[in-house]
Amino acid sequence: MDDTPAPHPAVARLRAELAAALAAVTTIDRVSAANRHRVIADIRASLPDVVSRAARDVDARSVLVEIDRYAGIDIAQAALWDSIVADATAAATAVC
């Protein structure tokens, strides 16, 4: 049995959103060109909102730790992912 406490619900949601965003970015080449911009725009609009809510509900430091787990992941679309992570970091630090 794992004695690790469950994360705060806001952190759990943030983890899920970060994982979903990463999955979308790593498979963006499979999305039709017409829809690619919509997928990226949705990530860029929704992820910072989830980040800032989590930073207010928990604290910015915990949120930044979660974001750092996803920073620097080596994927083919690294520039796009790094930009999304930078936007998430900015959203977390803006709450401070």
CNS distance restraints for C-alpha pairs under 8 A (distance, minus, plus):
assign (resid   7 and name CA) (resid  11 and name CA) 6.04 0.50 0.50
assign (resid   7 and name CA) (resid  12 and name CA) 5.87 0.50 0.50
assign (resid   8 and name CA) (resid  12 and name CA) 6.24 0.50 0.50
assign (resid   8 and name CA) (resid  58 and name CA) 7.41 0.50 0.50
assign (resid   9 and name CA) (resid  13 and name CA) 6.12 0.50 0.50
assign (resid  10 and name CA) (resid  14 and name CA) 6.13 0.50 0.50
assign (resid  10 and name CA) (resid  53 and name CA) 7.55 0.50 0.50
assign (resid  10 and name CA) (resid  54 and name CA) 5.00 0.50 0.50
assign (resid  10 and name CA) (resid  57 and name CA) 6.83 0.50 0.50
assign (resid  10 and name CA) (resid  58 and name CA) 7.20 0.50 0.50
assign (resid  11 and name CA) (resid  15 and name CA) 6.13 0.50 0.50
assign (resid  11 and name CA) (resid  54 and name CA) 6.26 0.50 0.50
assign (resid  11 and name CA) (resid  58 and name CA) 7.67 0.50 0.50
assign (resid  11 and name CA) (resid  62 and name CA) 8.00 0.50 0.50
assign (resid  11 and name CA) (resid  63 and name CA) 6.99 0.50 0.50
assign (resid  11 and name CA) (resid  66 and name CA) 7.77 0.50 0.50
assign (resid  12 and name CA) (resid  16 and name CA) 6.31 0.50 0.50
assign (resid  13 and name CA) (resid  17 and name CA) 6.11 0.50 0.50
assign (resid  13 and name CA) (resid  50 and name CA) 7.85 0.50 0.50
assign (resid  14 and name CA) (resid  18 and name CA) 6.03 0.50 0.50
assign (resid  14 and name CA) (resid  50 and name CA) 6.32 0.50 0.50
assign (resid  14 and name CA) (resid  51 and name CA) 6.51 0.50 0.50
assign (resid  14 and name CA) (resid  54 and name CA) 7.01 0.50 0.50
assign (resid  14 and name CA) (resid  63 and name CA) 7.99 0.50 0.50
assign (resid  14 and name CA) (resid  66 and name CA) 7.85 0.50 0.50
assign (resid  15 and name CA) (resid  19 and name CA) 6.09 0.50 0.50
assign (resid  15 and name CA) (resid  66 and name CA) 6.96 0.50 0.50
assign (resid  16 and name CA) (resid  20 and name CA) 6.08 0.50 0.50
assign (resid  17 and name CA) (resid  21 and name CA) 6.01 0.50 0.50
assign (resid  17 and name CA) (resid  47 and name CA) 6.81 0.50 0.50
assign (resid  17 and name CA) (resid  50 and name CA) 7.74 0.50 0.50
assign (resid  18 and name CA) (resid  22 and name CA) 6.10 0.50 0.50
assign (resid  18 and name CA) (resid  47 and name CA) 7.46 0.50 0.50
assign (resid  18 and name CA) (resid  67 and name CA) 7.70 0.50 0.50
assign (resid  18 and name CA) (resid  70 and name CA) 7.48 0.50 0.50
assign (resid  19 and name CA) (resid  23 and name CA) 6.14 0.50 0.50
assign (resid  20 and name CA) (resid  24 and name CA) 6.13 0.50 0.50
assign (resid  21 and name CA) (resid  25 and name CA) 6.16 0.50 0.50
assign (resid  21 and name CA) (resid  43 and name CA) 6.30 0.50 0.50
assign (resid  21 and name CA) (resid  47 and name CA) 7.91 0.50 0.50
assign (resid  22 and name CA) (resid  26 and name CA) 6.07 0.50 0.50
assign (resid  22 and name CA) (resid  81 and name CA) 7.35 0.50 0.50
assign (resid  23 and name CA) (resid  27 and name CA) 6.23 0.50 0.50
assign (resid  24 and name CA) (resid  28 and name CA) 5.75 0.50 0.50
assign (resid  24 and name CA) (resid  39 and name CA) 7.73 0.50 0.50
assign (resid  25 and name CA) (resid  40 and name CA) 7.77 0.50 0.50
assign (resid  25 and name CA) (resid  77 and name CA) 6.91 0.50 0.50
assign (resid  25 and name CA) (resid  80 and name CA) 7.72 0.50 0.50
assign (resid  25 and name CA) (resid  81 and name CA) 6.85 0.50 0.50
assign (resid  26 and name CA) (resid  75 and name CA) 6.72 0.50 0.50
assign (resid  26 and name CA) (resid  76 and name CA) 7.17 0.50 0.50
assign (resid  26 and name CA) (resid  77 and name CA) 6.71 0.50 0.50
assign (resid  27 and name CA) (resid  31 and name CA) 7.32 0.50 0.50
assign (resid  28 and name CA) (resid  36 and name CA) 6.58 0.50 0.50
assign (resid  31 and name CA) (resid  35 and name CA) 6.40 0.50 0.50
assign (resid  31 and name CA) (resid  36 and name CA) 5.82 0.50 0.50
assign (resid  32 and name CA) (resid  36 and name CA) 6.13 0.50 0.50
assign (resid  33 and name CA) (resid  37 and name CA) 7.53 0.50 0.50
assign (resid  34 and name CA) (resid  38 and name CA) 7.99 0.50 0.50
assign (resid  35 and name CA) (resid  39 and name CA) 6.39 0.50 0.50
assign (resid  36 and name CA) (resid  40 and name CA) 6.32 0.50 0.50
assign (resid  37 and name CA) (resid  41 and name CA) 5.94 0.50 0.50
assign (resid  38 and name CA) (resid  42 and name CA) 6.05 0.50 0.50
assign (resid  39 and name CA) (resid  43 and name CA) 6.39 0.50 0.50
assign (resid  40 and name CA) (resid  44 and name CA) 6.15 0.50 0.50
assign (resid  41 and name CA) (resid  45 and name CA) 6.05 0.50 0.50
assign (resid  42 and name CA) (resid  46 and name CA) 5.92 0.50 0.50
assign (resid  43 and name CA) (resid  47 and name CA) 5.62 0.50 0.50
assign (resid  43 and name CA) (resid  84 and name CA) 7.93 0.50 0.50
assign (resid  44 and name CA) (resid  48 and name CA) 6.88 0.50 0.50
assign (resid  44 and name CA) (resid  84 and name CA) 6.54 0.50 0.50
assign (resid  44 and name CA) (resid  87 and name CA) 7.62 0.50 0.50
assign (resid  45 and name CA) (resid  49 and name CA) 7.02 0.50 0.50
assign (resid  46 and name CA) (resid  50 and name CA) 6.43 0.50 0.50
assign (resid  47 and name CA) (resid  51 and name CA) 6.13 0.50 0.50
assign (resid  47 and name CA) (resid  88 and name CA) 6.65 0.50 0.50
assign (resid  48 and name CA) (resid  52 and name CA) 6.05 0.50 0.50
assign (resid  48 and name CA) (resid  87 and name CA) 6.62 0.50 0.50
assign (resid  48 and name CA) (resid  88 and name CA) 5.06 0.50 0.50
assign (resid  48 and name CA) (resid  91 and name CA) 5.43 0.50 0.50
assign (resid  48 and name CA) (resid  92 and name CA) 7.80 0.50 0.50
assign (resid  49 and name CA) (resid  53 and name CA) 6.20 0.50 0.50
assign (resid  49 and name CA) (resid  91 and name CA) 7.59 0.50 0.50
assign (resid  50 and name CA) (resid  54 and name CA) 6.13 0.50 0.50
assign (resid  51 and name CA) (resid  55 and name CA) 6.13 0.50 0.50
assign (resid  51 and name CA) (resid  63 and name CA) 7.00 0.50 0.50
assign (resid  51 and name CA) (resid  88 and name CA) 6.25 0.50 0.50
assign (resid  51 and name CA) (resid  91 and name CA) 6.26 0.50 0.50
assign (resid  51 and name CA) (resid  92 and name CA) 5.88 0.50 0.50
assign (resid  52 and name CA) (resid  56 and name CA) 6.22 0.50 0.50
assign (resid  52 and name CA) (resid  91 and name CA) 5.49 0.50 0.50
assign (resid  52 and name CA) (resid  92 and name CA) 5.36 0.50 0.50
assign (resid  52 and name CA) (resid  94 and name CA) 7.82 0.50 0.50
assign (resid  52 and name CA) (resid  95 and name CA) 6.47 0.50 0.50
assign (resid  53 and name CA) (resid  57 and name CA) 6.10 0.50 0.50
assign (resid  54 and name CA) (resid  58 and name CA) 5.78 0.50 0.50
assign (resid  54 and name CA) (resid  59 and name CA) 7.12 0.50 0.50
assign (resid  54 and name CA) (resid  60 and name CA) 7.69 0.50 0.50
assign (resid  54 and name CA) (resid  63 and name CA) 6.69 0.50 0.50
assign (resid  55 and name CA) (resid  59 and name CA) 4.51 0.50 0.50
assign (resid  55 and name CA) (resid  60 and name CA) 4.34 0.50 0.50
assign (resid  55 and name CA) (resid  61 and name CA) 7.71 0.50 0.50
assign (resid  55 and name CA) (resid  62 and name CA) 7.56 0.50 0.50
assign (resid  55 and name CA) (resid  63 and name CA) 5.81 0.50 0.50
assign (resid  55 and name CA) (resid  92 and name CA) 5.84 0.50 0.50
assign (resid  55 and name CA) (resid  95 and name CA) 6.50 0.50 0.50
assign (resid  56 and name CA) (resid  60 and name CA) 7.11 0.50 0.50
assign (resid  56 and name CA) (resid  95 and name CA) 6.69 0.50 0.50
assign (resid  58 and name CA) (resid  62 and name CA) 7.09 0.50 0.50
assign (resid  58 and name CA) (resid  63 and name CA) 7.72 0.50 0.50
assign (resid  59 and name CA) (resid  63 and name CA) 6.54 0.50 0.50
assign (resid  60 and name CA) (resid  64 and name CA) 6.05 0.50 0.50
assign (resid  60 and name CA) (resid  92 and name CA) 5.52 0.50 0.50
assign (resid  60 and name CA) (resid  93 and name CA) 6.48 0.50 0.50
assign (resid  60 and name CA) (resid  95 and name CA) 6.78 0.50 0.50
assign (resid  60 and name CA) (resid  96 and name CA) 6.35 0.50 0.50
assign (resid  61 and name CA) (resid  65 and name CA) 6.30 0.50 0.50
assign (resid  62 and name CA) (resid  66 and name CA) 6.48 0.50 0.50
assign (resid  63 and name CA) (resid  67 and name CA) 6.26 0.50 0.50
assign (resid  63 and name CA) (resid  92 and name CA) 6.70 0.50 0.50
assign (resid  64 and name CA) (resid  68 and name CA) 6.00 0.50 0.50
assign (resid  64 and name CA) (resid  89 and name CA) 6.54 0.50 0.50
assign (resid  64 and name CA) (resid  92 and name CA) 6.63 0.50 0.50
assign (resid  65 and name CA) (resid  69 and name CA) 6.55 0.50 0.50
assign (resid  66 and name CA) (resid  70 and name CA) 7.22 0.50 0.50
assign (resid  67 and name CA) (resid  71 and name CA) 6.41 0.50 0.50
assign (resid  67 and name CA) (resid  85 and name CA) 6.97 0.50 0.50
assign (resid  67 and name CA) (resid  88 and name CA) 7.24 0.50 0.50
assign (resid  67 and name CA) (resid  89 and name CA) 6.91 0.50 0.50
assign (resid  70 and name CA) (resid  85 and name CA) 7.53 0.50 0.50
assign (resid  71 and name CA) (resid  82 and name CA) 6.86 0.50 0.50
assign (resid  71 and name CA) (resid  85 and name CA) 6.27 0.50 0.50
assign (resid  72 and name CA) (resid  78 and name CA) 7.85 0.50 0.50
assign (resid  72 and name CA) (resid  82 and name CA) 6.85 0.50 0.50
assign (resid  73 and name CA) (resid  78 and name CA) 7.41 0.50 0.50
assign (resid  74 and name CA) (resid  78 and name CA) 6.27 0.50 0.50
assign (resid  77 and name CA) (resid  81 and name CA) 6.25 0.50 0.50
assign (resid  78 and name CA) (resid  82 and name CA) 5.84 0.50 0.50
assign (resid  79 and name CA) (resid  83 and name CA) 6.19 0.50 0.50
assign (resid  80 and name CA) (resid  84 and name CA) 6.32 0.50 0.50
assign (resid  81 and name CA) (resid  85 and name CA) 6.15 0.50 0.50
assign (resid  82 and name CA) (resid  86 and name CA) 6.06 0.50 0.50
assign (resid  83 and name CA) (resid  87 and name CA) 6.24 0.50 0.50
assign (resid  84 and name CA) (resid  88 and name CA) 6.28 0.50 0.50
assign (resid  85 and name CA) (resid  89 and name CA) 6.12 0.50 0.50
assign (resid  86 and name CA) (resid  90 and name CA) 6.13 0.50 0.50
assign (resid  87 and name CA) (resid  91 and name CA) 6.24 0.50 0.50
assign (resid  88 and name CA) (resid  92 and name CA) 6.33 0.50 0.50
assign (resid  89 and name CA) (resid  93 and name CA) 6.19 0.50 0.50
assign (resid  90 and name CA) (resid  94 and name CA) 6.00 0.50 0.50
assign (resid  91 and name CA) (resid  95 and name CA) 6.90 0.50 0.50
assign (resid  92 and name CA) (resid  96 and name CA) 7.29 0.50 0.50
